[in-house]
């Protein structure tokens, strides 16, 4: 049986990468960038004025001049004027600095009468004040974004500023989420006392979408080997990633491992030394499809989806792996099984800014209602049994 780190490594080693595609910039938010984004021009592309006011030659001010004849007005987007000796130019925020000017005096510090601008008494100006120098943000040709970046709204501003209308990103994988079990009934349909509502599939679809994987559909299959084989074969043809829930443990109706084997899916591993989610199964299909078979208990399924499926999809998309996050346990935790414990937690902050993980104990791995309000789960090492309050633990946000 693999450890959790061995299971993660095995998945990443076997996971095929996704192809790339060009998409319009307007559709690129949340996608994983697969090209460098290089500055089209210096930023700013000119010496940019940062205050409304007047543009002057600082030497005139330094020599005692406090009154300046207004030569002209220059707004943002206007052609650049050349300042005449001893005069000023009324200037607007965002405008290009006039030739010959090297100081901006704010409009609040001047009074203008009959085209004569007078600077208030005792005002202290300085050379280059309120001027954003050309290329001080970055120079033309600077690499602003690198492959492996998940594109944010701020990144869209960068891409647009480089004059790009489309960008190369990782293709969105086609994902099929399959819930198995005779006992499952979708919301909105009549239900018998011995049945349960289907929740894993909708929750995992939502988790996938939350992490940027929107091309996913859900199917429900009963525990009949021939039906499972036929329908899973159809999904293997249609999708590059399959996520199954249920039928993967050791019961008589747990047909999934056998069915996947008959369909030519090569098992990479079955079972991980963790709780919840020990029966976790992973394999690669005959055409390179990634197949994740997760336990049917809701807490187990959601933890395994977040712990293994999401990182695998991110890696296949070429996404840079984020640095690990840690939190301190808010209270002592005892966990006696020789398994890695994935413990749901709520996050609170101490007065000194420390992130504290407040354990939320579920009433078995079927108690998905307890997960509401949790930020994620902490990973507690299998080598220990008692974890004191204040112990640092790896945090995995949902």
N, C-alpha and C positions, 0 to 999 in steps of 0.2 A: 504494500500500500504506500503510495507516494505521500510525502509531506506537502504542505500547501505551496512552499516555494518550488519544490520539484514539479508539482502539477502546473504551476504558472509557467515555468521554464519550458516544460514539454509542449504546452499549448503554443507559446510564442515561437518555438523552434519549428513547429509543424504548420503554423498558420500561413497560408499563401497571402501575398500582398494584393491589394486591390488595384485595378487599372486607374488611369487618370483621364480626365476630360476637361475641356474648356467650357466655362460657364460665364454668362454675363455677370458683371460686378454686382448688379442689383440682386442677383440670386446667390451670391457667394457667402453670405453671412452664415457662420456655423460650419462651413466646409473646411477641409484640411488642405492648406496650400501646398502645391507641389512644384513651385518655381520660386526663384528669387524675384523680389520686387525692388527695382533699382530707381533711385531718384532721377526724374526726367530733367530737373533743373536745380540750381541752387535754391535753398529754402531759408529765409525768404529770397526771392529772385532779384531783389533790389533792396537798398537801404529803406526800410519801411518805417513810416511815422506811426508812433503809438499813442499820440494824444492830439486832440483838436487844439489848435492854437496858431502861433506864427512861427515860421521858419526863418532863422537869422544866421548870420555868420558870427560865431562866438567871439571872434576877435573884436568886432564892433562893440559887443556888450562888455568885453574885458577892458576896452579902452574908455568905458564910461557912457556909451550911448544907451539911452533909455527910451527914446522916441524913434519910431521907424515909419517911413512912408510906406503904405501898403501898395505894393507893386501889382499884385494880382491874387487870384484865389485858385488853389489847386486841390481838387477832390480826389478821392480814391478812384483809380481807373483813368484819370486824366494823364495826358502826355506830360513828360517831365519838363518843368520850366527851369530857367537859369536865373539865379538870384543876381540882381544888380547891386552894386556897391552901396552900402549904407541903407538899404531898403529891407523890407520883409515881405514874405508871401504868406497870406492866410492859408492854412493847411488843415486837412481833415485826416482823422485816424484811418490808417490803411493806405494812405497815399505814398507814392514814391518820393523820397527826399529830393528836393530841388537841387540842381547843380549849384555848388558854391555855398550851400547851407550846411551847417554842422551842429545846430542846436535848435531845439523846439521849446518854446515858452508856452505853457498851457493857457488856454483861453480864460481860465479863472484868474490868471495873474496879469491880465492886460485889460485896457480900456481903449476902444476904438471910437474916434470922433473925426468926421470929415477925412477919412482915409489916412488918418494918423493913429498908429498903434502906440500906446504908452504902457510901459511895464511898471507895475506897482512898485512903490518905494521899498527898499530893503530886500527885494527879491534876489535870491542867490541862484543864478543859472550856472550850468557846468557844460563843458565840452561833451558833445555826443549824447546829451540827455534826451530821453524819449525817442531814441532811434534804435530800431531793431536791425542790426547790421546784416548785410547780405551774406548768405551762406553760414550764418551763425548757428542755425539749427542743424543743417547738413549741407554738404556740397553735392553738386551734380555727380551721378555715378555711384553714390553711396548705397550699399545694400541696406534697405530699410526693413524688409521682411524676408525670412528664410523659409525654405521648405520644411514642413512639419508643424507649421503654426495653424491653430484653429482660428479662423478668421472672425474677428470681433467687429462690432460697429466702428471702433476706433481704427481698426485695420482697413476698413472700407474707405475711411477718409484718406489714409495713406495711399492706397491703391488708386483712388480717383485722382489724388494730387499728382500722381505719376503719369496721368494721361491715359490710363489703361481702361478699355471698355470691356474686356473679358480677362479671365485669369484661369490658370491651370490648377485643378484641384483633384483630390482623390474621388474616384467614382463612388457613388453611394451603393453599398451592397444590397442585393435583394435578399430579404430575410423572411423566413417563415417560422412562426411560433406555433407549436403544436401541443395542445393539451390532450392528455390521454386519460381515460377512466370512464367506466360505465356510470359512475355515481355523479358525474358533473352535469349541471344544468345551467344554461346561460340565463342571465337576468332577463326578465320579461316573459319567461316561459313558466308554465305550471310546474310545481315541484312537489315531490312526495316526501314524507317524513324521513325516509332512509337515504335521501339524496342531499347533495350540497351544491351551493352556488359556485359557478366557475369564476375564479378570481385571478389565478396565476397568469393566464394568457393576457388579459387586459392590463394587468400591472406591469408585465414585462414589455408589452408594446409601449406603454407609457414611459418606462425607464429607457428604452431604446431611443424614443423620440426626444426625451430629455437630454440625451447625450449626442444628439445630432444624427441619428439613424432612423429616418422617417419612412423608408421603403420597406415596410414590414406588414405582413398580414397574419391573421390568426385562424387556426383550424382546430376543431375538436374531433378526436377519434376515439371510438370505443375500443375496449380491450379484446379485440378479435384478431388473431395473428394474420389472417389473409387480408382483412381490411387494412390493418396497419401496414402490411407489406405493400399493398397496392397504392395506398394514398401517400405513404412516405416516399415511395419511388417517384410518384408524380411531383412531390415537393422537391426532391433531389434534382429533378430535371429543370424545375422552374427557378430555383434559388441557389445562391452561392453560400448561404449560411442557414442552417437549420438549428432551432432551439426547441428541444422537446422537454416536456414537463410530465413526470410520472412514468411508472412502468419500468423503472431502472434498478430497482432493488433486488431482493432475493425471493419474493413471493411467487406463487404459482401463476399469477396473472401479470407478472412483470416480464413482458415479452420483448421489450425494446432492444436490449443488447443482441438477442438472437435474430430479430428481424433486421437490424442494421448489418449484422454479419452476413446474412443471406443477400443483402442488397449491395455487398461489396464495399461496405464502409470499414476501413481499417481502424481497429481500436488502438488508440494511443495509450490510454489508461482507463481503469475503472476503479473507483474508490480513492478517496483522499482522507488523510488522518485529520479530520476536522469535525467540529460540531457547531452549527448544523450543516448538513450537506454532504455527509460522508459518502453516499452512493454515487456522487458525481461521475459522469462518464464523458469521454471526449474521443472523437475519431475524425478521420479524413475520408471523404467519399471518393469514388472512382474517378471523378472529374475535378478533384481538388476542393470539393465542398467541405466547409468546416461544420462539424456536427457536434452540438453540445446536448447531452441528455442529462437533465437536471432532476433532482428528486421532486416528488409531487407535493410534499408538504410546503405550504406557502412561504414560511420564513426561510426554509432551506433553498427553495427555488429563487427567491429574491436575492438572498446573500450570494448564491453561486452565480447568478446572472451578473451581479455587480462586481464580484471578485474575479471572475474569469472571463465572462463573455465580453463585457464592456472593454476591459484592457486589451483583449485580443482584437476586437474590432478597431480600437484606436491604433494599435500597432500595425495592423494590416493597412490602415489608412495613412501610415507614415507619420502619425502625430508624435511630437516630442513627448517623452514620458515626463510627467510633472514630478517635482521633488516630493519625497514622502512628507506626510503631515503627521504630527504627534499631538497627543493630548494627555493630561494627567488624570488618573482615576480620581473621581471625587469621593469614593469610599472603597473600602476593602472588598475584594472579590475572591471567592473560593471556587475553584473548578477542578474537580478531582480526576476526571477521565484523562488518560494519556493521549489527548487530542488537542490540536489548536482550537482555541475558543474564539468564535466570532460573536462578540457580545454587542447587541444594539445599545446605543447611548443617545442621550440628549446632551447638547453642549451648552455649558454656561461659562461665564467669565468671572474670574476673581477680581478683586479691587486692584490688584497689581497687573492686570492684563493677561493673566494666565488662562489658557483654555482648559476647562475641566470637563471630563466625560462622566456624566451621570448614568450609571448602568440602568437599563430597562430590561428586566427579566421577563421573557415570554413564557406563557403557560403551555409548554411544549412547542415544537416547531410548526404547529398548526395555528398558533395564536398570532395571526398577521395584524389583528386590530391593535396590538400593543406597539406596532411599529409606527403608528401615526405620531407625528411630532418628533420622531428621532431624526438626528442629523446623518446617521450612518451607523457604523459599528467599529469597535476597536478589535485589534488582533492580539490575543494573549497567547504567549508561546506555550507549546505542549510540554516543555521541560519543567514548568512550574505548576504548583497547585494553589498557592496563595499569593495574591497580588495586593500589596498594601496600598492604602490611600496615598495618592501622590506619585505612584508609579507611572512612568511615561509609557504610553502604548501607541502603536501605529494606528492612525485614524483613517478609515475609509468612508468618505462621504457618499451618500446614495447617488 
